Amino acid sequence: MQIDGTIIQPPEFDPATVERTIRILASDYVVIAELDKAVRAIHRKAPRLTLVIEPPKLDPVTALSHGDVDLLAMPDVYLSEEHPSVPYFRDEYVVIACQNNRFLGETISREEFFEARHVVMRFANHTPTFEGWFTKNAGAERKLAAVCGGFAAVPFLIAGTDNIALVQGRLARAFQQMLPIRILPPPIDIPPLVEHLQWHAFSEGDDCLNWVRQEILAARQS
């Protein structure tokens, strides 16, 4: 990667003609919340560019350092201090429940939160999720009703049940349009989620990757 970035001169970059694969490490939540818009914009301008979006790995920093992926789209707690990064987007956590939940009104107390049964997302590599860290530090364990391997599955396991889940606000609002779920403010303190983009320091001179990164940032919702 260092030789490619400093010695080998790539041909002049043209989005309309470039044929290349860019690999991005991002969760399904990131795709739903923001990345889908960037993918559509990139494909309109660079129809021969292939974007491979891979789920989070056991060690995302090693994957980036070894050149296995080109970009990370993750919270900063998962990133490396050795490579450049920029903030991507910000989100707040909310509680979701079925519209017909028998035990909740328009709000949820801390006691109700920990008495309810939760649907949670768990990475296949067992890396704790962002909200999992802070919920565990709130002083009580969640009672689990179901554990699934993707963020997008969580709302489907809430609809038609008395279960609840702590999820990202953008995810909740996206699925509220298709499922009978309601959104409640969380009764525990949990900081905002800030996703970042990170790339390898040796790829700073990569015109194609720089362009993809700029397109991803430009497509963010205002």
C-alpha positions in Angstrom: 0.0 0.0 0.0 2.9 2.4 0.8 4.5 1.6 -2.6 1.2 2.1 -4.4 0.7 5.4 -2.6 4.1 6.9 -3.1 5.8 5.4 -6.1 3.3 3.9 -8.5 1.4 6.7 -10.3 -2.2 5.7 -11.0 -3.8 6.8 -14.3 -5.9 10.0 -14.2 -9.1 9.4 -12.3 -12.4 9.7 -14.1 -15.5 8.6 -12.3 -17.4 7.9 -15.5 -14.8 5.3 -16.7 -13.1 3.9 -13.6 -13.4 0.2 -13.1 -12.5 -0.7 -9.5 -13.8 -2.3 -6.3 -14.0 -0.3 -3.1 -14.5 -2.2 0.1 -16.4 -0.6 3.0 -16.8 -2.1 6.4 -20.2 -0.9 7.7 -23.2 -2.4 9.6 -26.6 -2.7 8.1 -27.7 0.2 10.3 -25.1 2.5 8.7 -26.5 1.5 5.3 -30.1 2.2 6.3 -29.3 5.4 8.1 -27.0 7.1 5.5 -24.9 5.0 3.2 -27.7 3.9 0.8 -28.0 7.5 -0.4 -24.3 7.7 -1.2 -24.3 4.4 -3.0 -27.1 5.6 -5.3 -25.2 8.9 -6.0 -21.9 7.1 -6.6 -23.5 4.6 -9.1 -25.0 7.4 -11.1 -21.7 9.1 -11.5 -19.4 6.0 -11.6 -21.4 3.1 -13.1 -18.4 0.8 -13.4 -17.4 1.2 -9.8 -18.2 -1.7 -7.5 -18.9 -1.1 -3.8 -18.6 -4.1 -1.5 -20.1 -3.4 1.9 -18.9 -5.9 4.5 -20.3 -6.4 8.0 -18.0 -5.5 10.9 -15.2 -7.9 11.5 -13.5 -9.2 14.7 -10.8 -6.6 14.3 -11.7 -3.7 11.9 -8.5 -1.8 12.5 -6.4 -4.8 11.4 -8.6 -5.2 8.4 -7.9 -1.6 7.4 -4.2 -1.8 8.2 -3.7 -4.9 6.2 -5.6 -3.4 3.2 -8.5 -5.9 3.4 -10.9 -3.0 3.3 -10.6 0.6 2.0 -13.0 2.4 4.4 -14.4 1.9 7.9 -17.8 3.5 8.7 -18.0 3.0 12.5 -18.2 4.8 15.9 -14.8 6.2 16.9 -14.4 3.7 19.7 -13.6 1.1 17.1 -11.2 3.2 15.1 -7.4 3.5 15.1 -5.5 6.6 16.1 -2.9 5.8 13.5 -5.1 6.5 10.5 -7.1 9.6 9.4 -10.8 9.8 10.0 -13.7 12.3 9.8 -17.1 12.4 11.5 -19.8 11.0 9.2 -23.1 11.4 11.0 -24.7 11.6 14.4 -27.7 9.8 15.9 -29.6 9.5 19.1 -30.8 6.4 20.8 -34.5 5.7 21.4 -36.7 2.9 22.7 -39.1 1.1 20.3 -42.2 -0.9 21.3 -45.1 -2.3 19.5 -48.1 0.1 19.1 -50.2 -2.6 21.0 -47.7 -3.1 23.8 -49.9 -3.9 26.8 -47.6 -2.5 29.5 -46.3 0.9 28.2 -47.8 4.3 27.5 -46.2 7.1 25.7 -43.1 7.1 28.0 -41.1 4.4 29.7 -39.5 4.5 33.2 -36.2 3.1 34.2 -38.0 0.4 36.2 -40.2 -0.5 33.2 -37.2 -0.5 30.9 -35.3 -3.2 32.9 -38.5 -5.2 33.7 -39.3 -5.5 30.0 -37.9 -8.2 27.8 -35.5 -6.8 25.2 -34.6 -7.7 21.6 -30.9 -7.0 21.1 -28.4 -7.1 18.2 -25.2 -9.0 18.7 -22.3 -9.0 16.3 -21.1 -12.4 15.2 -17.6 -11.6 16.4 -19.1 -10.9 19.9 -17.8 -7.3 19.9 -20.1 -5.3 22.2 -22.5 -2.9 20.4 -22.3 0.8 21.3 -25.6 0.8 23.2 -24.7 -2.5 24.9 -21.7 -0.9 26.6 -23.7 1.9 28.1 -26.7 -0.2 29.0 -24.5 -2.6 30.9 -23.0 0.4 32.8 -26.4 1.6 33.8 -26.4 -0.7 36.8 -28.7 -3.5 35.7 -28.8 -6.3 33.1 -31.4 -6.4 30.4 -33.8 -9.3 30.2 -33.4 -10.8 26.8 -36.3 -12.0 24.7 -34.3 -12.4 21.4 -30.8 -11.9 20.0 -30.3 -11.3 16.3 -27.3 -10.8 14.1 -28.4 -7.5 12.4 -29.8 -4.2 13.4 -32.5 -4.3 10.7 -34.0 -7.5 12.2 -34.7 -5.9 15.6 -37.9 -3.9 14.7 -39.5 -7.0 13.2 -39.0 -8.9 16.5 -40.8 -6.0 18.3 -43.9 -5.7 16.2 -46.8 -7.9 17.6 -45.0 -8.5 21.0 -44.6 -6.8 24.4 -40.8 -6.7 23.9 -38.8 -3.5 23.6 -35.5 -2.5 22.1 -33.0 0.3 22.4 -32.0 1.3 18.9 -30.7 4.2 16.8 -33.3 6.9 16.1 -32.8 6.8 12.3 -33.3 3.0 12.3 -36.5 3.4 14.4 -37.9 6.1 12.1 -37.2 4.1 9.0 -39.0 1.0 10.2 -41.9 3.0 11.8 -43.1 3.7 8.3 -43.7 0.0 7.7 -44.3 -1.6 11.1 -46.7 -0.9 14.0 -44.0 0.4 16.4 -43.8 3.5 18.5 -40.8 5.5 19.6 -40.2 6.4 23.2 -37.4 8.5 24.9 -34.9 6.2 26.7 -35.0 6.3 30.5 -31.2 5.8 30.8 -28.4 8.2 29.9 -26.7 7.2 26.7 -24.5 9.5 24.7 -25.2 10.3 21.0 -23.8 7.9 18.5 -21.3 9.5 16.1 -20.3 7.4 13.2 -16.9 8.1 11.5 -15.2 7.3 8.2 -11.7 6.1 8.4 -9.1 5.2 5.7 -5.5 4.0 5.6 -2.9 6.8 5.9 -1.1 5.4 2.8 -4.2 5.9 0.7 -4.3 9.7 1.1 -3.1 10.1 -2.5 -5.7 7.7 -3.9 -7.9 10.0 -6.1 -10.6 7.3 -6.6 -10.9 6.6 -2.9 -10.8 10.3 -2.0 -13.6 10.9 -4.5 -15.7 8.0 -3.0 -15.2 9.4 0.5 -16.2 12.9 -0.6 -19.4 11.5 -2.3 -20.3 9.6 0.9 -20.0 12.8 3.0 -21.8 14.9 0.4 -24.8 12.6 0.3 -25.5 13.0 4.1 -29.0 14.1 4.9 -29.1 17.7 6.2 
